[in-house]
Amino acid sequence: MPTKPLRLASVNVNGVRAAFRNGMGAWLDGRDVDILALQEVRAETSDLEKLLGPEWNIVHDPATAKGRAGVAIASRDRANIHRVTFGADDFDSAGRWLEADYEWGDKVVTVVSAYVHSGEAGTEKQVEKYKFLDGMLEHLPALQEHNPLAVVVGDLNVGHRTLDIRNWKGNVKRAGFLPEERAYFDRFVGAEGDPDYNAGAGLGWVDLGRRFAGEVDGPYTWWSQRGRAFDNDTGWRIDYQLATPELAAAATALTIDRAPTHAERWSDHAPVVVDYAL
């Protein structure tokens, strides 16, 4: 049985080749990560293998359109099985939903690397985003039934509450903070004000970022590349680890690995790292 907690890190790399050119490898070398979930890979499996090295086992689902999206999960031990089927039969989820089962001691943990569409209010892009979120609503109960130790991680591209966006008043009509989008998260983890919010409300999943941070602004995981958003911490918390109650109970620490300075960033997102004592 492992003597250390399972360390699961998730990050939207905004192109994995560029991320490694800008310092991702040094970050990874110093973080003792057991399972690494990536979003917006925008590369081939062979690229991931070269960048990560032979000590990592990789499952990768590229997008239908080359050079876009793409999700992957890398681990020290090989996945037992992985699945990419998701959503309605006529919905192209390629490069956006990848789930895999991993043995950790005598337990099996199911990890999903998810990359929700960014959307654009009033356009077909927003329609596709709602199709994806509909798929999550339908699939999350089945995922928990498959394994009570499950977690959905990644760039879910929605700030659930006003605490999750620095300038929320200026974004209520913008994709990422639309009331219709936030209502999905009310279904996932419960609505603000619900006495069981993030503790059994909705579908019962737990937003570990909010559980560990408490009722405070942020901490943010994404900052626009424009202006001085990073320097001023004008960010959005849109990267999550949503865990089943049983797995959430095993979470002992959560860290958002925000770069010390703008110049040291290797993605516009920061990794979300959680330790699970299983």
N, C-alpha and C positions, 0 to 999 in steps of 0.2 A: 504494500500500500504506500502511495506517495507520502513523504513526510512534510511536503510543502503544499501550500494552497495552489490551486490551479489559477494561473494568471492568464486572463483573456484580455487582449488588446484589440481595439477596433478603430479604424481610421479611414476616412476618405482621403486617398493619396493624391487626387487631382492629377492622375497620370503617374504610374509607378516609376517609370524610367526617369522622369524629371525629379521625382521625389528623392530617388537614390542619388542623382547627381547633386542634389542640394543638401544632403546630409541625413537622409532617413536611415542609412545603414548604421551610422554611428549611434543614433538613437536606439535602434533595435538591439545592437550589440550590448548596450548597457541596461536593458530592461528586463532580462530574464523571463521573456514571454514564452508561454507554453503553446497557446493558440493565438493566431493573428488573423483577424478578419479585415479584409480590404474592400473598399468600394471605389468606383471610378478608376479601375485599373488601367483601362485603355491601352492594353498591350496583349501580346500572345503568351500562352502558357510557357513557351520556351524562354521568353524574356523573364518571367517570374522565376523560373528555375535557375537561370544564370545569376540574377540579382540576389536571390535569397540563399542559394547554395544547396549542396546535396543533403545537409542535415535537416532540411525542411521537406515535409510531404505536402503537396499542394493539390487542392481541388479548385477548379476555375471554371466559371461560366461567363464567357465573353458575350458581348451584345451582338445582336443580329447585324447592326450597322458597325462596320469596323471603325475603331478609333473612338468609340463612345462607350460610356458606362462600363460594365464589366465588374463582377464581384468574385472574390476568391477567399479561401480559408487555407492558411498554412499552419501546420502543426508539427510537433516533434515526433508524434506517433501517427501512424496512418489512420485515416477515417475508416470506420467500419462500412459505411454506406453513405452515399450522398444523393440528394434529390433536388431537382430544379423545377418540377411541375408546380404551377402556381396560378391561381386565378381562373377566370373563365377560359373555355377552350379557344375562343377567338382572340384572346389577349396575349400579346407578345411580351412576356416577362423576361426574356433572355437578357442576361447581364445585370439582373436586378434582384434576384432571390435565389440563394443557394443555402441549403441546409445539409448538415452532416452530423453523424453520431461519432463521439469519441469516448474511448474507455479511459477512466481515471481511477486507478485502484479498482475497487469492486463496483464502481458506479459507471453509468453511461450518461454523458451530457450531450444534448442536442444543441448545436450552435447554428444560427442563421445569420448570414451576412446579407443585409438588405440595403438597397439603394433606391429610395422612392424618387419619383420624378420631381423635378423642381417646380414644374407647372408654370402657368401664366394665366392670370385671371381673365375669363371671358374668351379663352381660345381652346382649340383642340388639345393643346398640351395639358390644360387643366382637366379636361375630360379623361385623358389617359391617367392622370394622377389619381382621380377619384376611382377609376377602375382598379388601380393598384390597391388603394386603401380599402375598397370593397373586398378585394381578394384577401387582404389581411384579416378583416372582420370575420370572413367565412372560415379562414384557415387556422387562426390562432387556437380556437377550441380543439380542433383536430390535432394540432401540434402538441398541446398539453396532454391530450389523451394518449398520443404516441409515447410521450415521455414527460413525466412530471418534473424532470430536471432539464428545462429548456430555456433558451435565451435568444431573443432577437436583437441583434446589434447592428449599428450602422448609421448611415446618413438618412434619416427619415424625413428630412426636409420640411418639418413642421415645428414651429415653436408652440407648445401646448398652452402655456399660460403667459400672462403679462410679465411674470418673473423671467421668462425665457428670452426676451428681446429687450435690449437696452432702449430702443426708440419704438416702443410698441404702438404708441398713439399714431405715429406716422405710417404704420404698416398694416392697419386693419383692413385695407382693401387690396393688399398685395399678397400674391401667392406665398405661402409659407406661414401666414398668420390669418388667413381667412377664417371667419367663424365656422364655415362648413368643414374646413380641414380640422380645426381644433376639436370639433364635435366627435370626430373619429377617435381622438385620444381620450375624450370623455368616456367612450365605450371601452377603450383598452384598459385604462387605469382608474377611471372615475373622474368626476367633474370637481372642479374647485368648489369648496363649500360642502361637498358630500362628506359626512362623518367617516365614511369608509374609503375616502379618496386615497389611492396608492396603498391600500391595505385590504383589498378584497372587493372593492367596487368594480363596476363594469364587468369586463371579462376576467378580472382578477389578477391581471399582470401588474408587475411592480416596476415603476420607473426608478431605477437605482440612482441615477444622477440626482433626482430630486430628493430621494430618501436620504442620501448621504449629505447633500448640501443643506437641506432644510429650507425654510421659507425665506430665501434670500434672492437677490437679483443674480441671475446666472447660476453657476459659473458658465461662461459661454464656450462654445466649441468651434465656432466659425466666425470669421471676420472678413468683410469685403476687402478686396485688394485695392479699392479706391480710397484716396485721401489718407487720413490718419486713423482709420477705424481700429486697427490693431493697437496702435499706440494709446488711443483713448479708451480702449476696451469697449468700443461700440459694437457689440457682437450679438450673435444669436446662439441659443442652445438648441441645436437641431440634430445632434448626434447622440444616440441613446444606447443603453443596454436595458432592454425590457425583459425581465426574468419572471418565470413562474414563481408562485409563492414559496415552493419548497426550495428552489435554487436561490431565490432572493434571501432566504433565511441563512444560507451558507456564505453570503457575501460579507467579507470582513473589511474591505477597503476599496475606495474608488478614487482615482486620480485623473485629472485632465492635464495632459502633458503640454501645457501652453509654453511655447518657445520663449526664452528670456527676452529676445528682441525681435523686431521685425526682420532684421537681416538674417537671423538664424532660423527662420521658418523654412520648412521644406514642403509645406502644403498650406492651403488657406484654411484647413481644418486642423484641430488638435486631436491627438489620440485620446480615447477614453479607455482607461485601464482598470479592471476590476479583479480582485483576488477572491477566490471561492474556496473555503475550507470544507472539503467534502470527505 
